[in-house]
């Protein structure tokens, strides 16, 4: 087992007409949007452009990469 933190991907905020979703772009280009954090509902697409198109348009705000503390010994 490794002590390195797991990075989800490059975080973004997807701004739609009446909603805003947080999401991540993974290393392979797949994009995920978190529609309901309490229920864990997500939407995904093979690219971020496809995800935005699937919602009928919107714009992406890139968020800073989180700084993670090292794992405890």
Protein Blocks (a to p, Z undefined) as FASTA:
>chain_A
ZZbdcdfbjcdddddfkbccdddddfkopacddfblmnopacddfbfklmmmmnopacdd
dddddddddddZZ
